[in-house]
């Protein structure tokens, strides 16, 4: 499994956090495929990278990213200092940026055959479980006061996609069902 990190970028001149992201450590330190806004700040002030969390499975990384962007606030929405252009949580893991290229059926079959029958060691499963449990958030359904220990649990109960719950948390005014973060989960 390819684990991810959550990271933030700070300006060198004011030490202000201006960007939250997820991906590989290489991506955290990469200046390619960044917005013009991000590049203007870096050109003026420079930046430093801080890894916030490591060894995250993709869903937990997405959840953490969207919650941090919500917490710090986006500049384009006049809610904070982040130059992120989205609310986070919608990235594409392992994307190679081959836009417009489609995999042939033969290629898809080769990938399928290569992944069939793969078994994870019990040690690997344990690490995945620890990582998954370390990044949970306790949230409350404001309509019925039901408590959920992850956005996944809430999504299953409400019958929507997990990304929908994250969007509702990040944009409560657009939510069909109101949720609030009760507290950030702790390592178990």
Secondary structure by P-SEA (a helix, b strand, c coil): cbbbbbbbbbbccccccccccccccccccccccccaaaaaaaaccccccccccccccaaaaaaaaaaaaaaaccccccccccccccccccccccccccccccccaaaaaaaaaaaccccccaaaaaaaaaaaaabbbbbbccccccccccaaaaaaaacccaaaaaaaaaccccccbbbbbccccccc
